[in-house]
């Protein structure tokens, strides 16, 4: 039996943190940040009825900010909504014995980032995510170089980019990670979507939003909330070295710079690394 034929349950997270369908979005945000997770299955009893992700929440915040006809407040309309109203209701699930290769293929085909695992009665027994795929990749001997897997479409920020600019990039352009570069093109900070969620979940930010000071919140410079470690790769670096450092640094994306380190020319992400498995199966 090859690795790809083994049951997905062998590699999945067993003790899954969930949220009830009536829980408030604000509480889900704080749970994600405190536990450093990106998604929470929504349950009714012990059955999965949806999922809410970090991106669902940031998309909802951006949509509210962009809606010129919004009559309420960001606090009441998003933070105080139930997770069932903001999350995804229609969730694809798999059984514990589904081959891990089949699940990875579903990730690639449908652009999934996670897969809840349920038993015959529909009860949640685990979850398999892109991060679990990264752990699998670290155990394999891929001969590829970074240039073979990097995407050459990169969204970079400057020290003058705002939080609103980042929200637009996340929602409209679907980028989750942002190198912040100075005038010479050197990377001076790294901003990940989880940094943005952390910012919107901080007590100080929540209080400003509750009081209606939304403009102050979104006009803050993005570099002020960039908390992720800076880890750069070169096109000639072995992919497996980058995968292991991603796990060590706890980052889901790495900027690729030219040999001189003066320009960002690509990104390696969990999504691009999935393609390695497509070739291997």
N, C-alpha and C positions, 0 to 999 in steps of 0.2 A: 504493500500500500504506500503510495507516494504521499507527500505532505498535503497535496491538493485534494486527495481522496479522504483525508481524515475528517472526523466530525468537527464542525465549527465550535461545538461546545467545549472542545479541548482547549481552545485558544481564547475563549470569550471571558469577559468579566462576569463573575457569578453573583456577587453581592451588588445588585443594581440599586442605585439610589433613584427613587421614583417620586412623583408628586401627584396629589389627588387633583381631579379635574376642577375642583372649586378653589384651589389655592391661588393666591394673588401672584401676578407676574413679578412684583417686587421681591417677594419671598423666594421665588424660583431663581431670580438673579443672584440673590445673596447666597443661596445654596450652591449655585454653580461656581461662584467666586471662592467661597470658603473651602470647597472640595476640589477646586481646579478641574471641573468637568464642563463639557460644552453642551450637554443635552440631558434632558430628563424625560423618561417615558411617563406619560400621563395615564394614571390607572383609575379604574372604578372598581373598588374592592381589590381583587387580585388579577383583574383582566386589563390588558392594554387597550386603551381607547384613543390614544394619540401620542404625540411626542412634541416637546417644545425645545428648541435649540437656541443657542447663543445668537445665531443669525436671524432666527424668527423674531427675537426681541429687538435686535438692532434695526431690522427692516421695519418693524412696527413703529419704532421711534422716528426713523427717517420719514416714513410715510405720513405720520402725524405732522411732523415739522414742515413737510412739503405741501400739506393740504391747506390751501388758502381759505377753505370753508369750514375748517375745524372750529366748533363752537365751544368745546369744553376746554380742559387743560391737559397737558401732557401727563400730569400726575393722575388725574381721574380717568382719562381715556386710555392710558396704556399701563401705568404702574399698578393701578387698582383693578384692572381687568382680571378675569380668571384666566389661568393658563390655557384652558380649553378654547377660549376666544382668540387667543394669539397663536397658539401652536398648530400643528398639523394634525388633522383628525384621521385622515386616511393613511395608515401606516402598513408597510409591507413587513411581514415577519417570516421567520424560517423556523424549522424544527431543530432540536439539538443535534440530530444525526445528519443534517444537511452537509454535504462536503464543503470544506472551507474554500476550495477553488470555485465552486458554484456561487458562493456568497460574494467573493471578490469580483466575479464576472457581473453580478448584479450591481455592485458598486460602480463598475466601469460603464455598464449599459445605461444606468438610470441616474448617475451622478449622486449616489447615496453616500453619506458619510458614516452611517451606522445602521445596524440591523438588530432589532430586538429578537430574542429567541424565546419561543413559547412552546409549552408542552401540548399534548393532545387536547387538553381542556382549555387551551388558550391562556394559561397562566404564565406569567413572565418568569423565566428561569435564567436569563443571562442577556448580555448585549455584546455585539461584536462591532468594533469601530475601526476607522482608518488608523488610529494609534496602535491597535492590535496588529494590523497589517504591517505597520512599521516594525513592530517587535519581531514579527515573522521574518521580515526582510533582513534584519540584523543577524539572523541565524544562517542565512544562505550565502553562497559564494558567487555573487554577481560579478562578472568581469567588466561591467560597463563603467564608463567615465561620466562625470557630471554632464558633459556636453551632449551625451546620448539621451538624457532624460529631462534636462531643464526646459522650461518654457521660456521663450524669448519675449513674451509679452509681460511687461513689468509696469506697475503703477508706483512711481516714486513720489515722495513728498519733500517739501522744503521746510526749513525751520519756521516759515511763515504760514504753512498750511494749517487750517483750523480743524476742529473736531467735526464740523459740518462737512468739510471736504472729505474727511475719512468716511463718514456715514454715507455720503454719495458714492464713494468708491466701493464700499461694501455692498450697498443695495443695488446700484445701477450697473456697476462693472464687475461685481462678484469677486473682488479681490479681498482676501482676509489678512494679508500681511504686507507691510509697507516699509521699505527702507527710506529713511529720512536722510537726504544728502545735502551737503553744503554747496557753496558756489563752484567748488572745484570738482564736484561729483563724488566726493568721498562720503561713505556712509558714516554718519555721526550718531544715529540712533535707529532702533528697530521698534516698530509699532505693530502689534498683532491685534486681531479683533477682540481677543480676550482682555487686552488692556483697555479697550474702549468700553466693553461691558463692565469691567471693574470700576472705571471712572463713573459710569452712569449708576452704579450700585452703591457708591460711597455715600456715607451719611451726609457729608457736606453737600454733595451734588444733589442728592435726593431732597434735602431741605431747600436748596435754591429752586429746584423745579417745583416743589410744593408751594413755594411762595410766588411762583410765576416768573422767576428770573431766568427764563429759558435761553434768551439771547446771550446772556453772560456765559452760560454753560457751553453752548455750541460754538461760540466765538473764541474760546480758549484755544491756544496753540496746541496742535497735536503733539509736538515734541515734549510738552509738559506732562503728558500722560503716558509717554512711551516708556514702559518698564521692562520690556523683553531684552534678554542678553543679545549682544551683537556677535554673530558667528557668520563668517563669510566663507564661500567656496570659490575655487577656480575651476574653469572648464576641464582641466586635465586631472582633477582630483578623482580618486576611485569613489564610486557611488557608495560602496559599503562603508567607507570611512565616514562619509557624510551622514549616512543613516544612523550610525552608532553615535555620532556627535549630536544629532538631532534628539536622540533619546536621552543622552547625557545632559544636554542643555534644556530639555523639555520644550522644544520649539517644533512647530509643524511646518515651518518653511525657512529656507535659507537663501539669501541673495547670492547670486553668482557675479563676481566682478572680473574685469580683465586682469591680465598679468600684472599690470602696474597698480591695480587697486584704485584706479581713478574714475571708473564708471561701472554702474550696475548694468549687466548685459543679459541677465536672466534670473530665474528663480527655480529652486528645487522644492517641491511641496509633497505632502502626502499623496495628493491626487496624481502628480506626475510619476511618483514612484509606483503607483498601482500598475502602470503600464509594463513594468518589469515582470510582473506576475502573468500578465496576458501573454507575453512572449514565452514564458517558461512552461505554461500549461500545455 
